[in-house]
Amino acid sequence: MKLTILGCYAATPRSFTNPTSQVLEINNHIFLIDCAEGTQVELRRNKIKFSKIQHIFISHLHGDHCFGLVGLISTFRLLNRETELHVYGPKGIKEIITLQLKLSNSWTNYDLYFHELESKSPELLYEDDKVSVETIPLNHRIYTNGFLFKEKPGDRKLLINKAVEYKIDVSLYKSLKKGKDVKSETGTLIPNELVTADPPAPKSYAYCSDTMYSPGIVTQISNTTVLYHESTFLEDKKELAAPTKHSTAKQAAAIAREAGVKKLILGHYSTRYSNINLFREEAREIFPDTELADDGKIFSFSFKSK
């Protein structure tokens, strides 16, 4: 599992920072999460192939999370994209994008699908045999969702030496990887656990975009491998968090601690702060395994099972 931060600062773009967007690579999928201004430039800077992006998840319709979307969709057209594109986001996102495409006479030459969201309860958005994606309802000034990405358990690891020792025909190896017991060449039933090992533990990633402190999400994200949680303010401005429906670094850390996640990544820093290291310092008082997002930063996760 790999996370590339394209932008992670609040509100306005600056010459040296970008608003929110990131790319999650999980089990051979590449998902774009939020798409602020400058996203396509950062995709190029980080050498992420546009053609690999087939699913875009937009948390809410504030500009610092979606104003780059129509530009990216238009660039896909100019690059003669043929692969279909799916966009998941709040109701209204289709109207916003299609109006701009209509008035600029820039309809896509590829299939563009909008999946508009209204539910205030978690719902499954995407699923195949490798991963699933569901919404995490959040509490912000407008309708907002986070997203929970989960790997599905992989095949069991075949212990070739053991399979040979127990005289199991090669044609049965696939069944072994699927967890089945098989018969040896002598007709003896061989229990699966004798010739296979557990697969790597499935990883998960919870993306919690703009939200005020919301303990109600803890159950849904419990034991998540990695949690990205907004931390717009430090304690010196905590009185601003509730009225603006944002979180502090310490509040994000409290969510991580209560949910029992393995790692917390902070982001969405207010641009009033010149030193983002202060966010990590405050959060680590509550949740030690805290890291900071920053533009262009790449996280690779390979946790071992306990």
N, C-alpha and C positions, 0 to 999 in steps of 0.2 A: 504494500500500500504506500502510495507516494502522494504528497500534497505540495503543490506549487502555489505560492502566494503571489498573485498578480498585483493586488492592491489591498490595503487593510486599514486605511485611515478614514475618518468620518467626514461627511459633508462635502467639502470642496476639493477639487483637484488642485495640486500645486506642482511646481516645476520639478520637485524632488520627491513627491509622494503621490500615490493614486488612491482613489476610493475603492470600494470593495469588489473584488473578484478573485476567484481561485479555481484551480483545476485539481480534481481528485482522480488519481489513477488507481483503480481497485479491480483486481481479478480480470485483467485485460479489457477493462472498460475505462474510457476517459470521459468524465463528467465535468462540465463547466458550471460553476455555482456562482450566481450573481454576475452582472455584466455592466459595470460602471463605465463612464467615459475612460478611454485609454486602454480598454481591455484588449482590443485586437493588436495594438502596438506591443503590449506586454506579452501577448501570446507569441508574437514574432521574436521578441527579445529572448524569450525562454525556449525558442525553437520547438514549440508545440504545433503540430500539424493541424491546420484548420479542418482538413478532411476527416480527421479522427473524431471530431466532436459531433455526436449525433443527438445528444440530450443536454439541454440547458435548463437549469433550475433557478428560478427567480424568487427570492424570498418575499419581496414586497415592492411596491411601485414608487418608492422614494427614488429620486434621481441618482443618488450616489450608489444605487444598487442595480439600476436598469437603463440608464441613459446611453449606454454603449451598445445596447442590443440591436437597435435598427441599423446602426452602422456595420455591425458584424454580419447581420443577415444580408445586407446589401453587398458587402465584400464577398461573401460566399457566392452571390450571383455573378459578380464580375469575374470570379475565378472559375466560372462555369461548373459550379458544383452540380452533381447529379444525385448524390445520396440524400435521402429525406432527412429532415431535421425536426425534432420534437422540442417544444418549449413548454415548460410547466411553470405556472405562475398565477397570481390572483386574478379573479374575474376583472376584465378591463384591459388585460395585456394584449389581447387580440385586437381590440379596437385601436389601442395606441399604435401598434406596429402597422396594422393594415392601412390605417389612415395615411400614415407617412408614405407607405409604399404606393398607395393609390394616387396621392397628390403629386408624387414625383415620378409617376409612371415607371415604377421600378419593381414590378411584380417578379417574384422569384421564378427561376427556370428549374427549380427543384420543388419537391413536395414539402410544404411547411405545415406542421400540425401544432395547434395550440391546445393545451390541456389546462383549462381554467379552473381555479380552485376557489371554493367558498366554505368548505366544511371547517368547523371549529374543533373538530375531533381528528385524531390521527387517521390518515387514510393511505392506502398503498397506491403509489404512483407508477411504479415500474417493477417488473420482476421477470427474471429468466432463470436458467438453471444454475447461474453463478452468483447473482446478486439480487438484492431487493432494495427499493428506495421508498421511504414513507415520510409523510409530513410530521413535523413537530410543531403544533400550534403554539405561537408565542404571543406575548402581550406588549404591543407597541401602539403608536398613535394611529396607525391604520392597520388593516388586515395583513398579518405577517405570519409566515411559516418558516421554521427551520427544516432541515432534512436529515434523516437518519439513513445512512448507507450501510448495508450489512452483507458480508460475504456469506454464502452458504457453505456448509461443510464439504470439503473436497473428498476425492477418493482416498481410500486407505493406501498406505505405502506398502508395496509388495516387497517382502524379504526374499530375494531371488535364491539365496543359498538355502533357505529353509524350504522353499518350494521344490527345489531340486532334491533336497534330502528326503522329503516326503513323497517324492516321485509323482508330482502333479503335472499333468500335461499342460503345455504352453497355451493351448486353446482355452484353458480355464482361468488364465491369469486375470482376464477382465472381470470375471465373476468374483474373484478374490478381492480385487480392488473395490468392488461394490459392496463388500462386506459379507459375501455369501460363503457358507461352508461348501466344500467340494469333495469329490471322491478321488482318491489316488488311482494310479494305474493298476493297483492290486485290488481296488474296490473298497478300500478303507475310507470311511468318512473323516475328513480332516477339518477340525474346527478352525474357523477363520483366524482367530487370534494367535494360532501357532505359526502362521506364515505371513502375517501382515502386522503393521504398526499403525498407530493412530495418525491421521493426517494433521498438518499444522492447524492450530486453533483458528477458527474463522475470525477475521478482523472486522471492526465496525468503526464508523466515523459519524459523529453527531455534529452538525453545523447549526449553531444557534446564532442567527443574525440578530438584528436590532430587537432588544427586548428589555423590559424592566425585570428585576429580580422575580423569578417565577418558580418557586419550589415544586409546583405542580408537574413540571416536566421530568422530575427526578426519576420517577418510576419507569417512564418510557426509555430513558437513556441509561438506565442502570447497567453498570459493568461494561459500558462502551470502551473500546480500545482507546480512542482519542476523541476528546471534546474540544471543538472550537467555540468559544463563547465571547460575545462582545464585551468590551470593558471600556466604555467611553470615558469614564471619569475615575480619578483617584479619590481618596478619602477627603482631600481638601475641597472637593466640589460635590460631595455626596448629596448635598441638599438639592442638586439639580437633577439627580437621577430619576426620582419618582415623577416629577412633573413633566419631564421630557420622555419618560418611559424608556430609559436606558439603564445600564448597569455599571457598577464600579468593579474594579479589579478584585476586591475582596468578596463581593457578591458572586462573581463568576467562580471564584475559588470555592466558595461555600457550596455552590451547585455541584462542582466537580467532586468535592469531598463526600457530599450526601449521596451522590450517584455511584460512588466507588469506581470512577473511571481510572484508567491507567495513566493518562497524560492529558493535561490541559494546555491549550494554546489560546493566548489572548490576542484580540485584535479590535479594530474599529475605534482606535484611539482618537480622542478629540485633538484637533490640531492646535489647541491652546498650549499643549505640552511639548516642550522641546527635548525632553529626555524620557523615552519610552521605557528605559530600564527601571524606572520607578514603579511601573505597573507590575513587573515581575517581582520586585522586592515586596510589594504589598500583598500580592497574591500568595507568595510562598510562605508567608506567615500562617496561612490557613491550609494551603495545598502545595507541598514542596515540589512536586513534579510538574512545574509550570514552565512553559516556554513562551516566547514572544513571536508573533507573526511579524514579518516585515516584507516590504516589496521585494520580490525576487528571491525570497528565501524558500528553500526546498526542504521538506521533511520526508524522510523515509522511515517506515515503521516495520520492525521485524521482531515483535515481542515473542518471548518464549512462554509456553504454558507453564503455570506454577504446579 
